[in-house]
Amino acid sequence: MIDTRFFELSANWSAAGSEVAEISLRLGDRVLSRIADTEKKAIRDYFRASATGLALWFVDNWWRLRWETINGSHSVSADWRLRHELNSAMGGALWPPVMIYSSADRIVFAPSFGKRSAGGPQQYVDINGVGMVMADEYEKELDAFLRVVIEHCAGSVDGKALEALFGQVLAERRDPELAGWRRLEACLGYDADEAPDDVVTALIDFEGLAGEEGVEEAARARPGAESATILGQAIEATRLSDAKIDLSLATKIEKDQELPGTAAPWRFAESAAANLRAMIGARPGQLRSGSLADILGARWADLKKATATARQLPYGVRMSDDSDRTRLSLQTLRPKDRRYELARIFGDAVWKSGAEFGVVSRSNTDRQKFQRAFARSLLCPFNDLRHELDVNNPTPESIEAAAETFFVHESVVRNQLVYKGFLPFENATEEAEAA
């Protein structure tokens, strides 16, 4: 029988009762546990370590691995790294230098920020690049791995502790109310029972207005003890805003059925933006501000002069009012930046059709990635961009000129070239954005 699992985490023991196992970690066609042994001149697809120690690490960090995302590769805390970098697991083994974190609907596997296995007789050879697995498949495979380890080490002290901890996690997952609490704790960057109760309670109180997913997006956008306060300020900034739009057109943008469900958000975003441009009969090249305003059922003059009520906040919000329109708390001032922000807001309504609340932030969830990619593709379609510069030899000058042509920031042009493989990724975070 052919193994069709995309994500595989397995352990094999040489003898019953043995503590050390041969552990393999595979993601698609990449074996993240592949080691080159220079002394033996051999390559193997597993590392040797305590499977119980690894299982305990996964269980201890289950909620944060599953729901906490990353907020900027240059500002991750030591605590975040301990919870997400596999080489922080106990046992002193040669762990794969891989970090694992959430993008909400998918789980990210990326090269660790920690110490790599450079030098020495044994080195990992297939850890570069970022990979993704759907969250439900990740959960299923991890559960199976934990059960295998528990069965093998039944009777030992660590085995009993592992079984008890895993049983507790399973019970929490089966309880909708407790699971919701745990998810919020993780989104905020806290271990179980470590988040301030008043913060979590305040966020839950916002679910009637923002919805469960909206609150979780807000928590990821601004983790920590100030999260509920910031969300309240963002909602108030939206109520005070005079920027109103109509997002009804977003419900008519259909998902590309030819793309697999596991495709990167930017691929869906590119297709959706092309669909919208075709729907309104947009000509190739720059999308005029008046046309963008028409998409939003507003006048560009009004959108341009609207007060940026979320200017001092870490994110903006879209929120339906008592009419059939949506009120916005905007962050940007310059026209080209506001065009991009407005396009992101429309993209959010495409991603979450029918939702009355949405957050526009800098976080790294799939929802935010879709927004950003949608805005880039709507305002600067790659097929049009390639007629404005030599994509095989883009220069800073040609990128600047193209940005002026499309009336976007230079980063929009650069990212379009990166996504299509004509420019390299600058860091792992940028690569994860495109995955």
Residue pairs with C-beta under 8 A, 6 or more apart in sequence:
5 137
5 141
6 27
6 28
6 133
6 134
6 137
6 262
7 26
7 27
7 133
7 137
7 138
7 141
8 24
8 25
8 26
8 27
8 141
9 23
9 24
9 25
9 26
9 141
9 142
9 145
10 23
10 24
10 145
10 148
11 21
11 22
11 23
11 24
11 51
11 54
11 145
11 148
11 149
11 152
12 21
12 22
12 24
12 46
13 20
13 21
13 22
13 51
13 152
14 20
14 22
16 152
19 50
19 52
19 153
20 48
20 49
20 50
20 51
21 48
21 49
21 50
21 51
21 152
22 46
22 47
22 48
23 33
23 46
23 47
23 48
23 49
23 51
23 54
24 31
24 33
24 45
24 46
25 31
25 32
25 33
25 96
25 98
26 32
26 33
26 45
27 109
27 131
27 133
28 131
30 126
30 129
30 131
31 45
31 126
32 96
32 98
32 109
32 124
32 126
32 127
32 131
33 45
33 46
33 47
33 96
33 124
34 43
34 44
34 45
34 124
34 125
34 126
35 43
35 44
35 45
35 46
35 47
35 94
35 122
35 123
35 124
35 125
36 42
36 43
36 122
36 123
36 124
36 125
37 43
37 44
37 121
37 122
38 121
38 122
38 123
39 121
43 125
47 93
47 94
47 95
47 96
48 93
48 94
49 89
49 91
49 93
49 94
49 95
50 90
50 91
50 93
51 149
51 152
51 153
52 149
52 153
52 156
52 158
52 159
52 162
53 89
53 90
53 91
53 93
53 158
54 89
54 91
54 95
54 149
55 145
55 146
55 149
55 150
55 162
55 166
56 90
56 158
56 161
56 162
56 165
57 86
57 88
57 89
57 90
58 65
58 142
58 145
58 146
59 146
59 162
59 165
59 166
59 169
60 165
61 83
61 84
62 142
62 169
63 169
63 172
63 182
63 183
63 185
63 186
63 191
63 192
64 83
64 84
64 186
64 189
64 191
65 83
65 84
65 100
65 101
65 102
65 107
66 102
66 107
66 135
66 138
66 139
66 186
67 102
67 104
67 182
67 183
67 186
67 187
67 216
68 80
68 83
68 84
68 101
68 102
68 186
68 187
68 189
68 220
68 223
69 101
69 102
69 103
69 104
69 187
69 220
69 363
69 364
69 365
70 76
70 80
70 84
70 101
70 108
70 364
70 429
70 432
71 220
71 223
71 362
71 363
71 364
72 362
72 429
73 113
73 427
73 428
73 429
76 113
79 189
80 189
81 88
81 99
81 112
81 113
81 114
82 88
83 191
84 99
84 100
84 101
85 97
85 98
85 99
85 112
85 113
85 114
86 95
86 96
86 97
86 98
86 99
86 100
86 112
87 95
87 96
87 97
87 98
87 112
87 114
87 115
88 95
88 114
89 95
94 117
94 122
96 124
96 127
97 111
97 112
97 114
97 115
97 116
97 117
97 124
97 127
98 109
98 110
98 111
98 112
98 127
99 108
99 109
99 110
99 111
99 112
99 113
99 114
100 107
100 108
100 109
101 107
101 108
101 110
102 108
102 135
102 186
102 365
103 132
103 364
103 365
103 366
103 369
103 432
104 135
104 216
104 217
104 220
104 365
104 366
104 367
105 134
105 135
105 366
106 132
106 133
106 134
106 135
106 262
106 366
107 132
107 133
107 134
107 135
107 138
108 130
108 131
108 132
108 432
108 435
109 130
109 131
109 132
109 133
110 130
110 131
110 428
110 431
110 432
111 127
111 128
111 129
111 130
111 428
113 428
116 124
117 123
117 124
129 431
130 428
130 431
130 432
130 435
131 435
132 262
132 264
132 435
134 261
134 262
146 162
146 166
147 166
149 159
149 162
150 159
150 162
150 163
150 166
152 159
153 159
153 162
154 163
171 178
172 178
172 179
172 182
172 192
173 179
180 204
180 212
181 200
181 204
182 192
183 216
184 195
184 200
184 203
184 204
184 215
184 216
184 219
185 191
185 192
185 193
185 194
185 195
185 200
187 216
187 219
187 220
187 223
188 195
188 199
188 200
188 219
188 223
188 224
188 227
189 223
189 224
196 225
198 228
199 225
199 227
199 228
202 228
202 229
202 232
203 215
203 218
203 219
203 227
203 228
203 231
204 215
206 214
206 215
206 218
206 228
206 231
206 232
206 235
207 214
207 215
209 235
209 319
209 357
210 218
210 231
210 235
210 357
211 355
211 356
211 357
213 352
213 355
214 355
214 357
214 358
214 359
215 231
217 358
217 359
217 361
217 363
217 365
217 367
217 368
218 227
218 230
218 231
218 234
218 315
218 359
218 361
219 227
220 361
220 363
220 365
221 314
221 315
221 359
221 361
221 362
221 363
222 230
222 231
222 314
222 315
222 361
230 313
230 314
230 315
233 313
234 310
234 313
234 315
234 316
234 317
234 329
234 359
235 317
235 319
237 309
237 310
237 313
237 316
237 317
237 329
238 309
238 310
238 316
238 317
238 318
238 319
238 327
238 328
238 329
239 319
239 327
240 309
240 329
241 306
241 307
241 309
241 327
241 328
241 329
241 330
242 302
242 306
242 307
243 302
243 303
243 306
243 307
243 327
243 328
243 329
243 330
244 298
244 321
244 325
244 326
244 327
244 328
245 296
245 297
245 298
245 303
245 325
245 326
245 328
245 342
245 345
245 346
246 296
246 297
246 298
246 324
246 325
246 326
247 296
247 318
247 326
247 345
247 346
247 349
248 297
248 324
249 276
249 279
249 295
249 297
249 346
250 346
250 349
250 350
250 353
251 349
251 353
251 354
252 279
253 272
253 275
253 276
253 279
253 350
254 275
255 268
255 271
255 272
256 267
256 268
256 271
256 272
256 275
259 267
259 268
259 271
264 369
264 434
264 435
265 366
265 367
265 369
265 370
265 373
266 369
266 370
266 373
266 377
266 419
266 434
268 370
269 347
269 369
269 370
269 371
269 372
269 373
269 374
269 376
269 377
270 373
270 377
270 382
272 347
272 350
272 374
272 377
273 347
273 374
273 377
273 378
273 381
274 377
274 381
276 282
276 295
276 350
276 378
277 287
277 378
277 381
280 291
280 294
280 295
282 291
284 381
284 383
284 384
284 387
285 384
285 405
285 406
286 379
286 405
286 406
286 407
287 378
287 379
287 406
289 300
289 304
289 335
289 339
289 407
290 300
292 300
292 339
292 342
292 343
292 379
293 299
293 300
293 303
295 346
296 303
296 342
296 346
297 325
303 338
303 342
304 335
304 338
306 328
306 330
307 330
308 330
308 331
308 332
308 333
309 329
309 330
310 316
310 317
310 329
310 330
310 331
311 330
311 331
311 333
313 329
313 331
314 361
314 362
315 331
315 359
315 360
315 361
315 362
315 363
316 328
316 329
316 330
316 331
316 341
316 345
316 359
316 360
316 361
317 328
317 329
317 357
317 358
317 359
317 360
318 326
318 327
318 328
318 345
318 348
318 349
318 357
318 358
318 360
319 326
319 327
319 328
319 356
319 357
319 358
320 326
320 327
320 356
320 357
321 327
326 345
326 349
326 356
328 342
328 345
330 338
330 341
331 341
331 360
332 338
332 340
332 341
335 407
336 407
336 408
336 409
337 409
339 379
339 407
339 408
340 375
340 379
340 408
340 409
340 412
341 360
341 375
343 374
343 375
343 378
343 379
344 360
344 371
344 372
344 374
344 375
345 358
345 360
345 371
346 374
346 378
347 370
347 371
347 372
347 373
347 374
347 375
347 378
348 355
348 358
348 359
348 360
348 367
348 370
348 371
349 355
349 358
350 370
350 374
351 367
351 370
351 371
351 374
352 358
352 367
359 368
360 368
360 371
361 368
362 368
364 429
364 432
364 433
369 433
372 433
373 419
375 412
376 408
376 412
376 415
376 416
377 416
379 406
379 407
379 408
379 412
380 402
380 403
380 406
380 408
380 412
380 413
380 416
382 416
382 419
382 420
384 406
385 391
385 402
385 406
385 413
385 416
385 417
388 398
388 401
388 402
388 405
388 406
389 398
389 399
389 401
389 402
389 413
390 398
391 417
391 420
391 422
392 422
394 417
394 422
394 423
399 410
399 413
399 414
399 417
400 410
402 413
403 409
403 410
403 412
403 413
406 412
406 413
414 423
417 423
418 424
418 425
418 430
418 434
419 434
425 431
425 434
